[in-house]
């Protein structure tokens, strides 16, 4: 599908535009458009281009006049399901799906950032095919904000790249510190490499080699060294760097632990009349705790290392959670994240990946092969 965007003179200038995959996620337009309506109140200067089946989306959009006033629907009847493999999604949805068209809007300069709650593997594959990776970046990384005891930390990679070599971990660290400087306003973010111990002799050769490179890099960051799993929740460093396999498991484990704690609390306060009374007396504190533990408030991960901005929302989120992902999209687009990462990646000039590093695997490998 080739879109007729009109002449350059007709394009809106000076306005932050977000391209939404309106059909993505478990709940589709109800979540994406409902979330956009919440976000439109917080960001009155933002406009949306929403890609998807107009016959499905228009009745939903008509219920939200606030976001309807700043939105345009671009029709396509092709949507990528949550179960499709990246290679299948590319074959079926290339140039026609709502996900592809949202990302392509960024490439064409019609939007500053694309946002989808859809299939993560398909989104990564399409984003890499359409936008390509930056110089000095071999594999993109999925970065997100992680609630900690002292606030929030940036954690990457959360599932985009499996088995990165040492040089790719260094690339993740550079991208992560640039991301943290923008979000946290910290001049020199602290960066740690996730490992099975803090001692230099522990860990894989890739992790130890990456640490050695990072110690010698001249960048606006402070390399902390190795951090362990419990350091993530402590907020020991502003940035935690790991491979996509470990990062994704850590993320899902943390989300499952939160749900378990909430379930334990619910059962405990329903166990007796006295416990119910205790809950009523401490209701304000427990509501604050529930809000802090709510994964929706930390929704919105960014694919770093691409020549354009793509944000991934959790597929099962609600409208409020999707609005938080839009907040992230607004922040990274307004801060010109791509250019800041490119500038920091210049510090890698002359560095070479280890000749002994293993070949990296990625969720996009099969997808790219499908297009060759």
QUIVEN-V462642 format. One record per pair of residues at least 4 apart in sequence whose C-alpha atoms are under 7 Angstrom apart, sorted by the first residue. I is the first residue (numbers start at 1). J is the second residue. If there is no record, write none. Layout:
# QUIVEN-V462642
i=<I | I>
j=<J | J>
This chain:
# QUIVEN-V462642
i=<1 | 1 | 6 | 7 | 15 | 15 | 16 | 16 | 16 | 17 | 17 | 17 | 17 | 17 | 18 | 18 | 18 | 18 | 18 | 18 | 18 | 19 | 19 | 19 | 19 | 19 | 19 | 19 | 19 | 19 | 20 | 20 | 20 | 20 | 20 | 20 | 20 | 20 | 21 | 21 | 21 | 21 | 21 | 21 | 21 | 21 | 22 | 22 | 22 | 22 | 22 | 22 | 22 | 23 | 23 | 23 | 23 | 23 | 24 | 24 | 24 | 24 | 25 | 25 | 25 | 25 | 26 | 26 | 27 | 28 | 29 | 29 | 29 | 30 | 30 | 31 | 31 | 31 | 31 | 32 | 32 | 32 | 33 | 33 | 34 | 34 | 35 | 35 | 35 | 35 | 35 | 36 | 36 | 36 | 37 | 37 | 37 | 37 | 38 | 38 | 39 | 39 | 39 | 40 | 40 | 40 | 47 | 47 | 48 | 48 | 48 | 49 | 49 | 49 | 50 | 50 | 50 | 51 | 51 | 51 | 51 | 51 | 51 | 51 | 52 | 52 | 52 | 52 | 52 | 53 | 53 | 53 | 53 | 54 | 54 | 54 | 57 | 58 | 59 | 61 | 62 | 64 | 65 | 67 | 76 | 76 | 76 | 78 | 78 | 78 | 78 | 79 | 79 | 80 | 80 | 80 | 81 | 82 | 82 | 84 | 84 | 85 | 85 | 86 | 86 | 86 | 86 | 86 | 86 | 87 | 87 | 87 | 87 | 88 | 89 | 89 | 90 | 90 | 90 | 93 | 93 | 94 | 95 | 95 | 96 | 96 | 97 | 98 | 99 | 99 | 100 | 100 | 101 | 102 | 103 | 103 | 103 | 104 | 104 | 105 | 105 | 105 | 106 | 106 | 106 | 106 | 106 | 106 | 107 | 107 | 112 | 112 | 113 | 113 | 113 | 113 | 114 | 114 | 114 | 115 | 115 | 115 | 116 | 116 | 116 | 117 | 117 | 117 | 117 | 118 | 119 | 120 | 121 | 121 | 122 | 123 | 124 | 124 | 124 | 125 | 125 | 125 | 126 | 127 | 128 | 128 | 128 | 131 | 131 | 131 | 132 | 132 | 133 | 133 | 133 | 133 | 133 | 133 | 134 | 134 | 134 | 136 | 136 | 137 | 137 | 138 | 139 | 140 | 140 | 140 | 140 | 140 | 140 | 141 | 141 | 141 | 141 | 141 | 141 | 141 | 141 | 142 | 142 | 142 | 142 | 142 | 142 | 142 | 142 | 142 | 143 | 143 | 143 | 143 | 143 | 143 | 143 | 143 | 143 | 144 | 144 | 144 | 144 | 144 | 144 | 145 | 145 | 145 | 145 | 145 | 146 | 146 | 146 | 146 | 146 | 147 | 147 | 147 | 147 | 148 | 148 | 148 | 148 | 148 | 148 | 149 | 149 | 149 | 150 | 150 | 152 | 153 | 153 | 153 | 153 | 154 | 154 | 154 | 154 | 154 | 155 | 155 | 155 | 156 | 156 | 156 | 156 | 157 | 157 | 157 | 157 | 157 | 158 | 158 | 158 | 159 | 159 | 159 | 159 | 160 | 160 | 160 | 161 | 161 | 161 | 161 | 161 | 162 | 162 | 162 | 162 | 162 | 162 | 163 | 163 | 163 | 164 | 164 | 164 | 164 | 165 | 165 | 165 | 165 | 165 | 166 | 166 | 166 | 166 | 166 | 166 | 166 | 167 | 167 | 167 | 167 | 168 | 169 | 169 | 170 | 170 | 170 | 171 | 172 | 172 | 173 | 173 | 174 | 174 | 174 | 175 | 175 | 175 | 176 | 176 | 177 | 177 | 177 | 177 | 177 | 178 | 178 | 178 | 179 | 179 | 180 | 180 | 180 | 180 | 181 | 181 | 181 | 181 | 182 | 187 | 188 | 188 | 188 | 189 | 189 | 189 | 190 | 190 | 190 | 190 | 190 | 190 | 190 | 191 | 191 | 191 | 191 | 191 | 191 | 191 | 192 | 192 | 192 | 192 | 192 | 192 | 192 | 192 | 192 | 193 | 193 | 193 | 193 | 193 | 193 | 194 | 194 | 194 | 194 | 194 | 194 | 194 | 195 | 195 | 195 | 195 | 196 | 196 | 196 | 197 | 197 | 197 | 197 | 198 | 198 | 198 | 203 | 203 | 204 | 205 | 206 | 207 | 208 | 209 | 210 | 211 | 211 | 212 | 213 | 214 | 215 | 218 | 227 | 230 | 231 | 231 | 232 | 242 | 242 | 243 | 244 | 245 | 246 | 247 | 248 | 249 | 250 | 251 | 252 | 253 | 254 | 255 | 256 | 257 | 258 | 258 | 259 | 260 | 261 | 262 | 263 | 264 | 265 | 266 | 267 | 269 | 269 | 269 | 270 | 270 | 271 | 272 | 273 | 274 | 275 | 276 | 277 | 278 | 279 | 282 | 283 | 284 | 285 | 286 | 287 | 288 | 289 | 290 | 295 | 296 | 296 | 297 | 297 | 299 | 299 | 299 | 299 | 299 | 300 | 300 | 300 | 300 | 300 | 300 | 301 | 301 | 301 | 302 | 302 | 302 | 303 | 303 | 307 | 308 | 311 | 313 | 313 | 317 | 317 | 318 | 319 | 320 | 321 | 322 | 323 | 324 | 325 | 326 | 327 | 328 | 329 | 330 | 331 | 332 | 332 | 333 | 336 | 337 | 338 | 339 | 340 | 341 | 342 | 361 | 364 | 365 | 366 | 367 | 368>
j=<95 | 96 | 10 | 11 | 45 | 46 | 46 | 47 | 112 | 46 | 47 | 48 | 111 | 112 | 47 | 48 | 49 | 111 | 112 | 113 | 114 | 48 | 49 | 50 | 102 | 105 | 111 | 113 | 114 | 115 | 48 | 49 | 50 | 51 | 102 | 114 | 115 | 116 | 50 | 51 | 52 | 98 | 99 | 102 | 115 | 116 | 28 | 29 | 32 | 50 | 51 | 52 | 98 | 28 | 29 | 52 | 79 | 98 | 28 | 116 | 117 | 118 | 117 | 118 | 315 | 316 | 315 | 316 | 31 | 32 | 33 | 57 | 60 | 34 | 60 | 35 | 318 | 319 | 322 | 36 | 319 | 322 | 37 | 61 | 38 | 319 | 39 | 319 | 320 | 322 | 323 | 40 | 67 | 323 | 41 | 64 | 66 | 67 | 42 | 323 | 43 | 323 | 326 | 44 | 46 | 67 | 70 | 71 | 70 | 71 | 72 | 71 | 72 | 73 | 72 | 73 | 74 | 73 | 74 | 75 | 76 | 98 | 101 | 102 | 74 | 75 | 76 | 77 | 98 | 57 | 75 | 76 | 77 | 58 | 73 | 75 | 61 | 62 | 63 | 68 | 68 | 68 | 69 | 71 | 96 | 97 | 98 | 93 | 96 | 97 | 98 | 97 | 98 | 89 | 93 | 97 | 119 | 118 | 119 | 88 | 89 | 89 | 122 | 90 | 121 | 122 | 125 | 364 | 367 | 91 | 366 | 367 | 370 | 92 | 93 | 122 | 94 | 126 | 367 | 97 | 100 | 100 | 100 | 101 | 100 | 101 | 101 | 102 | 103 | 116 | 104 | 126 | 105 | 114 | 107 | 114 | 127 | 108 | 130 | 109 | 110 | 111 | 110 | 111 | 112 | 113 | 114 | 308 | 131 | 308 | 309 | 333 | 309 | 310 | 329 | 333 | 309 | 310 | 311 | 310 | 311 | 312 | 311 | 312 | 313 | 312 | 313 | 314 | 315 | 315 | 123 | 124 | 125 | 363 | 126 | 127 | 128 | 160 | 364 | 129 | 364 | 367 | 130 | 131 | 132 | 133 | 306 | 306 | 307 | 308 | 306 | 307 | 137 | 138 | 140 | 305 | 306 | 307 | 305 | 306 | 307 | 345 | 348 | 171 | 305 | 168 | 161 | 160 | 161 | 303 | 304 | 305 | 306 | 156 | 157 | 160 | 161 | 172 | 303 | 304 | 305 | 156 | 157 | 158 | 159 | 160 | 301 | 302 | 303 | 304 | 154 | 155 | 156 | 157 | 158 | 301 | 302 | 303 | 304 | 154 | 155 | 156 | 300 | 301 | 302 | 152 | 153 | 154 | 155 | 298 | 152 | 153 | 154 | 155 | 298 | 151 | 152 | 153 | 233 | 152 | 153 | 232 | 233 | 234 | 235 | 233 | 234 | 235 | 234 | 235 | 235 | 235 | 237 | 238 | 239 | 176 | 180 | 238 | 239 | 240 | 239 | 240 | 241 | 240 | 241 | 242 | 247 | 241 | 242 | 243 | 244 | 247 | 244 | 247 | 248 | 244 | 245 | 247 | 248 | 244 | 362 | 363 | 243 | 244 | 361 | 362 | 363 | 243 | 244 | 245 | 360 | 361 | 362 | 243 | 360 | 361 | 168 | 169 | 243 | 360 | 169 | 206 | 357 | 358 | 360 | 170 | 206 | 207 | 209 | 210 | 353 | 354 | 171 | 210 | 353 | 354 | 172 | 173 | 210 | 174 | 210 | 214 | 175 | 176 | 241 | 177 | 241 | 178 | 344 | 345 | 179 | 304 | 341 | 180 | 239 | 181 | 189 | 191 | 221 | 239 | 182 | 340 | 341 | 183 | 337 | 184 | 189 | 238 | 239 | 185 | 186 | 187 | 189 | 335 | 220 | 220 | 221 | 222 | 221 | 222 | 238 | 221 | 222 | 223 | 224 | 237 | 238 | 239 | 222 | 223 | 224 | 237 | 238 | 239 | 240 | 223 | 224 | 225 | 226 | 227 | 237 | 239 | 240 | 241 | 225 | 226 | 227 | 240 | 241 | 242 | 226 | 227 | 228 | 229 | 240 | 241 | 242 | 203 | 226 | 227 | 228 | 202 | 203 | 228 | 202 | 226 | 227 | 228 | 226 | 227 | 228 | 207 | 208 | 208 | 209 | 210 | 211 | 212 | 213 | 214 | 215 | 225 | 216 | 217 | 223 | 223 | 347 | 231 | 234 | 235 | 236 | 236 | 246 | 247 | 247 | 248 | 249 | 250 | 251 | 252 | 253 | 254 | 255 | 256 | 257 | 258 | 259 | 260 | 261 | 262 | 293 | 263 | 264 | 265 | 266 | 267 | 268 | 269 | 270 | 271 | 275 | 276 | 279 | 275 | 276 | 275 | 276 | 277 | 278 | 279 | 280 | 281 | 282 | 283 | 286 | 287 | 288 | 289 | 290 | 291 | 292 | 293 | 294 | 299 | 317 | 321 | 321 | 324 | 313 | 314 | 321 | 324 | 325 | 311 | 312 | 313 | 324 | 325 | 328 | 311 | 312 | 313 | 310 | 311 | 312 | 310 | 311 | 338 | 338 | 329 | 322 | 325 | 321 | 322 | 322 | 323 | 324 | 325 | 326 | 327 | 328 | 329 | 330 | 331 | 332 | 333 | 334 | 335 | 336 | 337 | 337 | 340 | 341 | 342 | 343 | 344 | 345 | 346 | 365 | 368 | 369 | 370 | 371 | 372>
